[in-house]
Amino acid sequence: MTQAQKRFGFQILGNPKMLFATGIALCLINSCSESTSIASDVQPTSSVNSNSARKIVDSVLTFDRNENISTYKVEAKIAEIVINDGVTITGNIVVPDNRTTNLIIRGQSQNRSILLGSLPADRGVHGIDATNFSKKLILKNFTSKNPAGYHMRALKAPVIANHVSMIDDTGCTTCNTDGFSGGDGSIYTDCYLNTNDDSFKVYYGNYTIKNTTIVHNKNGSPIQNGWSDTKNGNIVTIDNVTIQHNSTSYNQGVIAFAGNSNTGAEAATDKISRTFKMVNGGLKFTTNVGKTASPLYSFGTNGNSVSNKTYFIQGNNCSSYAKTTSNTKIFNNSENNKVTTCQ
C-alpha cells in the first residue's frame, strides 16, 4: 500500500491521480490536516452559545464571566446556579412559586462571587425572589450586593445559607435592603450582613443563626420579629452572633417588634411570643469607633405601636438579657410587652 493508502486505512482502487484529487477536495470540505483524526471524541454539549457567559451542563447553570442578567427566572431544568470566582452577575434571580424541586445558588468565593442589584432603582426588586417557593433554597459562598429590595425573600422555603455576605454600600440609609427572609427551618451559618434595613426576619417559624456578624446601621433591626404577619411561638436559636453597632442613632433595637399582626388568630389580641435560645456565645456586641450602642430591644416604630408581645430568653447567660429601661426603646405608646429570662 502507498503512504496515502496507509493514512486513510483502506486500499485505493482505480486511477490513483483521480482519487488523490478527490481526497484533496474531501479534505478541503472537512478541514482535514495531518493532525486531524477521522474519529473524534464526543464532547459535552451546552444549551447556550459558546460566546455567552452562561453554561448549562447536567442541570447546572454556571456564570463564568460578568453578565447583566436583568431578571432571570429559573427554569425547571436548572438544579444549581454557580457564580464563578471573580464573576459579577447584575440583576435579580426569581424562583417560580410552582417549582417542585430544591434549588442551590452558590459561588466559588464568598467575597468575589457577586450578585449585584440595581440600586438606584424602584424599590421592591429583590436580589433573590423566592417569595412563595416552598422547597429548600440552599445559598452558599457568594455576596449579594445593593439590591433594590430585599437581598433575598422567601416566606415558605427553608433557607440553608452558609458563607453568604449581604452588603449595601450605596450610602442610602433607608433603602429597604433587608437581608434574609426565610421559611420555617431556616439555618444561617457563617454569614456577614451589612444592610440598611432588617437583617434577619424571623416571622414564619423556627430559625437558627450561627457564627454570624451583623452590622447594625441606623435603619432596621438585626433580628426583626414582625411588621405585620408573624407566627406565634417561634423559636430562634442564637449561636455565637456578633452585633456590630455602626451608628449614633437607631430606629430599631437589636431584637425588634415593629408592628402588630394583621391576619390570623393573633390579629384579635396580638398576643405573640418568641423564644430565643442563646447557645455558646449567644449575642456578642462591639461598637465601631465614633458610634454608639443600639438598644437591645425595641417595640413599635415612630408610626406603629405594638402590644402584648413576649420574648422568652433561654440558655447561656440568659440573665444578662433582662429588659431594662436603658436597653429598651418603646415607640408610639407601645404597651404590655415583656421580656422573660431564664424560664
C-alpha positions in Angstrom: 0.0 0.0 0.0 1.1 3.6 -0.6 1.5 6.1 2.2 -1.8 7.7 1.3 -3.5 4.2 1.5 -1.9 3.6 4.9 -3.1 7.1 6.2 -6.8 6.6 5.3 -6.8 2.9 6.3 -8.1 1.5 3.1 -6.7 0.4 -0.3 -7.1 2.9 -3.1 -8.5 1.3 -6.2 -8.7 2.8 -9.7 -6.8 5.8 -11.1 -4.5 7.0 -8.3 -4.3 10.5 -9.6 -8.1 10.9 -9.8 -8.6 9.5 -6.3 -5.8 11.7 -4.9 -7.6 14.8 -6.3 -10.9 13.6 -4.9 -9.2 13.1 -1.5 -7.8 16.7 -1.6 -11.3 18.0 -2.3 -12.8 16.0 0.6 -10.1 17.3 2.9 -10.9 20.9 2.0 -14.6 20.3 2.7 -13.9 18.5 6.0 -10.9 20.6 7.1 -8.5 17.7 7.1 -5.0 18.1 8.3 -2.1 15.9 9.2 -3.2 16.1 12.9 -6.9 15.5 12.3 -8.2 12.1 13.1 -11.2 10.6 11.3 -13.0 9.8 14.5 -13.0 12.4 17.4 -14.2 12.0 21.0 -17.8 13.2 21.6 -17.7 16.4 23.6 -20.2 17.6 26.2 -22.8 19.9 24.8 -24.1 23.2 26.3 -27.5 24.6 25.8 -26.2 28.1 25.4 -24.0 29.8 22.8 -20.3 29.4 23.5 -19.9 33.2 23.5 -22.3 33.6 26.4 -21.3 33.9 30.0 -23.7 31.1 30.8 -23.0 27.4 30.5 -25.6 24.7 31.3 -24.2 21.2 31.8 -26.2 18.5 33.6 -28.7 20.9 35.1 -26.0 23.2 36.5 -26.1 26.8 35.2 -22.6 28.4 35.5 -21.7 32.0 35.0 -18.1 32.2 34.1 -17.9 35.8 33.1 -19.6 39.1 34.2 -23.1 39.4 32.8 -26.2 41.7 33.1 -28.9 39.1 33.7 -31.7 41.6 34.2 -34.4 39.4 35.8 -33.6 35.7 35.4 -36.5 33.3 36.0 -35.0 30.0 37.0 -36.1 27.2 34.5 -37.4 24.0 35.9 -34.4 22.1 34.4 -31.9 24.1 36.5 -31.0 22.4 39.8 -28.0 24.6 40.6 -26.7 28.1 39.8 -23.0 28.7 40.1 -21.2 32.1 40.1 -17.5 31.6 39.4 -14.7 33.2 41.4 -14.3 36.8 40.3 -17.6 36.9 38.4 -20.3 39.5 39.0 -23.8 39.0 37.6 -26.0 42.1 37.7 -29.8 41.8 38.2 -32.0 39.5 40.2 -33.0 35.8 40.3 -36.6 34.8 40.5 -37.6 31.3 41.7 -41.1 30.4 40.4 -43.8 29.7 43.0 -44.7 26.4 41.3 -41.2 25.0 41.2 -41.3 21.4 42.6 -37.6 20.8 43.4 -34.9 22.3 45.7 -32.6 24.9 44.3 -28.9 25.7 45.0 -27.4 29.1 44.4 -23.7 29.1 45.1 -20.5 30.9 44.4 -16.8 29.9 44.3 -15.8 32.7 46.7 -17.8 34.4 49.4 -16.2 37.8 48.6 -15.6 37.5 44.8 -18.7 35.7 43.5 -21.2 38.6 43.4 -24.9 39.0 42.7 -25.2 42.8 42.2 -28.5 44.5 42.4 -29.8 47.5 40.6 -29.7 50.4 43.1 -30.6 53.2 42.4 -33.9 51.7 41.1 -37.5 51.3 42.1 -37.9 49.7 45.4 -39.2 46.1 45.5 -36.8 44.2 43.2 -35.4 41.5 45.4 -31.9 40.1 44.7 -33.3 36.6 45.0 -37.1 36.5 44.9 -38.4 33.1 46.1 -41.5 34.6 47.8 -43.9 31.7 47.6 -41.4 28.9 46.6 -41.9 26.1 49.1 -39.0 23.7 48.6 -35.5 24.1 50.1 -33.4 27.0 49.0 -29.6 26.5 49.5 -27.4 29.6 49.4 -23.6 29.4 49.8 -20.3 31.1 49.2 -21.3 34.4 47.5 -22.0 38.1 48.1 -25.4 39.8 47.4 -24.8 43.5 46.9 -27.0 46.6 46.6 -30.4 45.1 45.6 -33.3 47.5 45.0 -35.4 45.5 47.5 -34.5 42.6 49.9 -31.3 40.7 49.3 -33.5 37.6 49.3 -37.1 36.9 50.2 -38.8 33.6 50.9 -41.9 33.1 53.0 -42.2 29.4 52.8 -38.9 27.8 51.7 -36.5 26.8 54.4 -33.3 28.7 53.6 -30.0 27.0 54.3 -27.3 29.6 54.0 -23.5 29.2 54.5 -20.8 31.8 54.0 -23.1 34.4 52.4 -22.5 38.1 52.6 -25.2 40.8 52.2 -23.9 44.3 51.7 -25.4 47.7 50.9 -22.6 50.2 50.4 -24.5 52.8 48.4 -24.8 55.3 51.2 -28.5 55.1 51.2 -29.8 54.8 54.8 -33.4 53.8 54.1 -33.2 51.7 51.0 -35.3 48.7 52.2 -32.4 46.3 51.6 -33.5 43.7 54.1 -31.3 40.6 54.4 -32.6 37.1 55.0 -36.3 36.2 54.9 -36.8 32.5 55.1 -39.5 30.0 56.0 -39.7 27.6 58.9 -36.5 25.6 59.5 -34.1 28.1 58.0 -30.5 27.9 59.2 -27.9 30.7 58.6 -24.3 29.9 59.3 -21.0 31.9 58.9 -22.7 34.8 57.2 -22.0 38.6 57.2 -24.7 41.2 56.9 -24.2 45.0 56.4 -27.5 46.1 55.1 -29.7 49.2 55.6 -32.8 47.5 56.9 -33.7 44.4 58.8 -31.0 41.8 58.7 -33.0 38.6 59.7 -36.7 38.4 59.6 -37.9 35.6 61.9 -41.6 35.7 61.2 -42.6 32.3 59.8 -41.3 29.5 62.0 -38.1 28.3 63.8 -34.7 29.6 62.9 -31.0 29.2 63.7 -28.4 31.9 63.3 -24.8 30.8 63.9 -21.3 32.2 63.7 -22.6 35.3 62.0 -21.7 39.0 62.1 -24.4 41.7 61.7 -23.6 45.3 61.3 -26.4 47.4 62.9 -26.8 50.6 60.9 -29.3 53.4 61.5 -32.3 51.8 59.7 -33.8 48.5 60.7 -33.1 45.7 63.2 -30.6 42.9 63.1 -33.4 40.5 64.3 -36.8 41.6 63.3 -39.8 39.7 64.7 -42.6 41.3 62.8 -44.1 44.2 60.9 -47.4 42.6 60.4 -47.8 38.9 59.5 -45.9 36.8 62.0 -46.4 33.4 63.7 -46.8 32.9 67.4 -44.4 30.7 69.4 -41.4 30.7 67.1 -38.1 29.6 68.5 -34.9 31.4 67.3 -31.5 29.8 68.2 -28.7 32.4 68.5 -25.3 30.7 68.4 -22.3 33.0 68.6 -23.7 36.0 66.8 -21.8 39.3 66.8 -23.7 42.6 66.6 -21.5 45.5 65.4 -23.0 48.9 66.3 -22.4 51.3 63.5 -24.5 54.4 64.0 -25.1 57.2 66.5 -28.9 56.8 66.3 -31.1 53.9 65.5 -34.8 53.5 64.6 -34.9 49.8 65.8 -33.2 47.8 68.5 -31.2 44.6 68.0 -34.3 42.5 68.7 -37.3 44.4 67.5 -41.0 44.0 67.1 -42.1 46.7 64.7 -45.8 46.0 64.1 -48.9 44.0 65.2 -50.2 41.0 63.3 -53.0 41.8 60.9 -54.2 38.4 59.9 -54.8 35.0 61.5 -55.7 34.1 65.1 -53.2 36.6 66.5 -54.9 39.6 64.9 -57.6 39.9 67.6 -55.3 40.2 70.6 -51.9 40.5 69.1 -50.6 38.1 71.7 -47.4 36.8 70.2 -44.4 35.2 72.0 -41.0 34.4 70.7 -38.3 32.2 72.4 -34.7 33.0 71.9 -32.2 30.2 72.8 -28.8 31.6 73.5 -26.1 28.9 72.6 -22.4 29.2 73.2 -21.6 32.9 73.0 -25.2 33.8 72.3 -25.2 37.5 71.3 -21.9 39.4 71.5 -21.5 43.2 70.9 -18.9 45.5 69.5 -19.2 49.3 68.8 -17.3 50.9 66.0 -15.2 54.0 66.7 -17.3 57.1 66.9 -20.5 55.2 67.1 -22.9 54.4 70.0 -24.6 51.2 71.1 -28.1 50.5 69.9 -31.0 49.4 72.2 -31.1 45.7 72.8 -34.9 45.7 72.5 -37.4 47.9 70.7 -41.2 47.7 70.4 -43.1 49.6 67.8 -41.8 52.3 65.4 -42.4 56.0 65.0 -45.5 55.2 63.1 -46.6 51.9 64.8 -47.5 50.8 68.3 -47.3 47.2 69.4 -48.8 45.4 72.4 -48.9 42.0 74.1 -45.6 40.7 72.8 -43.4 38.5 75.0 -39.8 37.4 74.5 -38.6 34.4 76.4 -34.8 34.4 76.7 -33.2 31.0 77.5 -29.8 29.4 77.5 -26.3 30.6 78.2 -26.1 33.8 80.3 -29.8 34.3 79.9 -30.0 36.7 82.9 -27.7 39.2 81.1 -30.5 39.8 78.6 -33.0 41.1 81.1 -35.1 44.0 79.9 -34.3 47.4 81.5 -35.3 51.0 80.8 -31.8 51.7 79.5 -31.6 48.8 77.0 -35.2 49.1 75.6 -36.8 51.6 73.3 -40.6 52.0 73.4 -42.2 53.7 70.4 -45.5 55.3 70.0 -47.1 54.3 73.3 -46.5 50.6 72.8 -47.5 48.7 75.9 -47.7 45.4 77.7 -44.6 44.0 76.0 -42.4 41.7 78.2 -39.0 40.1 78.2 -38.8 37.0 80.5 -35.4 35.5 81.1 -34.2 32.1 82.3 -37.5 30.3 82.4 
